[in-house]
Amino acid sequence: MTDKKLSSIKHLAKRYARATGLTQVQALDLVAGKLGFANWTKLVSASKNDWTPDPEQIASVEEFVRQAFPLEDFQTGNAEAMARRFEFLGQAKHGVIGGHSYRLQVVSHDVIMAGDGWSIKVPENPGAAPIVQTSPENDRHCPVFDPEFLQKALGLANDLAVQVRGEISTDWPRRSTKPDSNGIVRHPLWGDESDLWFCMHCDGKITGTQIAKNLWHCPGCGASPLDIFETAFWCEDDGTSLPPVKVDGGVDRGEPDFRVVDDRPKIELNSEKITLLLRSALLDDATNITERLGALQALISVDDENDVCIALEEDLWPEGKEPVQALIVAAQLGIEIELVSMWSTIPFHWPGIGETTSSTSDYTQMMLDAYAQYDGSPDRKTDE
């Protein structure tokens, strides 16, 4: 076997080691086992005696390594391997279990599996329990309450989660997932090295082995790597008095967390939304450009009980004209409106010009013509 092909196989083993947290030696032996040898040393000896793996054996190693990586990240230079990859992608993103369709995707390193009225989320945190959600109208009628369906669905979601975590691990320094003999690990984001770490979220004290095994999520509260630091700089004693996390560093998912979530669309009125609707209604009430400018310039105030005061510029909104559409919208929303007049600086001279047209372009030209009579324009500046 050529040195190039042996190096290629060794590279695959190295990537598998980083994705799974195994040592390089363990990964090499596993790859050798896939090729029919007791260990890597036996494989190297055979390669020196002109042994060469056939294409089917190489394909089996690529498939074995690929399972530890997200589908989007695995790369090969083999056309057949790429074809298998795309076929697997199509099967993984959409499928059917027991007659129930699902879609499978990765969102911010969390695996989401969803169907009609249900979803399963497997968090990035290896120690967190999967979250199963149903909607109120489908509660107890969803397939996720069938143990056989749930087992198969969780199997697919967990397999993809393993691949996602494999990608995360390979992106990080090796020392972030593999403590040295003294339990020292390197933070994947900050680069600090220590055998003891602190969670800013729960004030937990964590060993290097614990945090590396849990993909840098706090094994106590589940906080992300963003909350893990080498020193508890927020404490006066730098964390000396903080207690160790109560959970061992091992991964224990436990039973799925079932939740009923009412995700039906609901209107939640606030000041911004009420103001938007009422200003739109004022524009409906406007019959010319002057009134439209008045609607845009109106001051709309919403109090804590969602009642509204609308102040209309007296030079832009006709005295005595009720904003009928705005009052209708207010009634639909169940809120009270108080109308007042105000005086302020208007954007252009001669507001009456806008009362003769509903076209903004026509109004603009008329306004420019009016300014031109005074040998100037709205934007022209003179030294006089």
LINBEL-V358137 format. One record per backbone hydrogen bond with DSSP energy under -1.0 kcal/mol. NH is the residue of the N-H (numbers start at 1). CO is the residue of the C=O. If there is no record, write none. Layout:
[[NH | CO] [NH | CO]]
//
This chain:
[[6 | 2] [7 | 3] [8 | 4] [9 | 5] [10 | 6] [11 | 7] [12 | 8] [13 | 9] [14 | 10] [15 | 11] [16 | 12] [17 | 13] [18 | 14] [19 | 15] [20 | 16] [21 | 17] [27 | 23] [28 | 24] [29 | 25] [30 | 26] [31 | 27] [32 | 28] [33 | 29] [34 | 30] [35 | 31] [36 | 33] [37 | 32] [43 | 39] [44 | 40] [45 | 41] [46 | 42] [47 | 43] [48 | 44] [50 | 47] [51 | 46] [58 | 54] [59 | 55] [60 | 56] [61 | 57] [62 | 58] [63 | 59] [64 | 60] [65 | 61] [66 | 62] [67 | 63] [68 | 65] [69 | 66] [73 | 70] [74 | 70] [82 | 78] [83 | 79] [84 | 80] [85 | 81] [86 | 82] [87 | 83] [88 | 84] [89 | 85] [90 | 86] [91 | 87] [92 | 88] [93 | 89] [94 | 90] [95 | 102] [97 | 100] [100 | 97] [102 | 95] [103 | 114] [104 | 93] [105 | 112] [107 | 110] [110 | 107] [111 | 122] [112 | 105] [113 | 120] [114 | 103] [115 | 118] [119 | 133] [120 | 113] [121 | 131] [122 | 111] [128 | 125] [131 | 121] [132 | 257] [133 | 119] [134 | 259] [135 | 117] [138 | 135] [141 | 138] [145 | 142] [146 | 143] [150 | 146] [151 | 147] [152 | 148] [153 | 149] [154 | 150] [155 | 151] [156 | 152] [157 | 153] [158 | 154] [159 | 155] [160 | 156] [161 | 157] [162 | 158] [163 | 159] [164 | 160] [165 | 161] [166 | 162] [167 | 163] [168 | 164] [169 | 165] [170 | 166] [171 | 167] [172 | 168] [176 | 173] [177 | 174] [178 | 174] [180 | 184] [183 | 180] [185 | 194] [186 | 175] [187 | 192] [191 | 187] [194 | 185] [197 | 206] [198 | 229] [199 | 204] [200 | 227] [203 | 199] [205 | 243] [206 | 197] [208 | 195] [211 | 207] [212 | 208] [213 | 209] [214 | 210] [215 | 212] [216 | 211] [217 | 214] [218 | 223] [222 | 218] [227 | 224] [228 | 225] [229 | 198] [232 | 238] [233 | 231] [235 | 232] [238 | 235] [240 | 237] [242 | 239] [245 | 205] [257 | 130] [259 | 132] [261 | 134] [263 | 261] [274 | 270] [275 | 271] [276 | 272] [277 | 273] [278 | 274] [279 | 275] [280 | 276] [281 | 277] [282 | 278] [283 | 279] [284 | 280] [285 | 281] [286 | 282] [289 | 354] [289 | 357] [292 | 288] [293 | 289] [294 | 290] [295 | 291] [296 | 292] [297 | 293] [298 | 294] [299 | 311] [301 | 309] [303 | 307] [306 | 303] [308 | 336] [309 | 301] [310 | 338] [311 | 299] [312 | 340] [314 | 342] [316 | 313] [317 | 313] [321 | 318] [324 | 322] [327 | 323] [328 | 324] [329 | 325] [330 | 326] [331 | 327] [332 | 328] [333 | 329] [335 | 330] [338 | 308] [340 | 310] [342 | 312] [353 | 350] [354 | 351] [355 | 352] [356 | 353] [363 | 359] [364 | 360] [365 | 361] [366 | 362] [367 | 363] [368 | 364] [369 | 365] [370 | 366] [371 | 367] [372 | 368] [373 | 369] [374 | 371] [375 | 372] [376 | 371]]
//
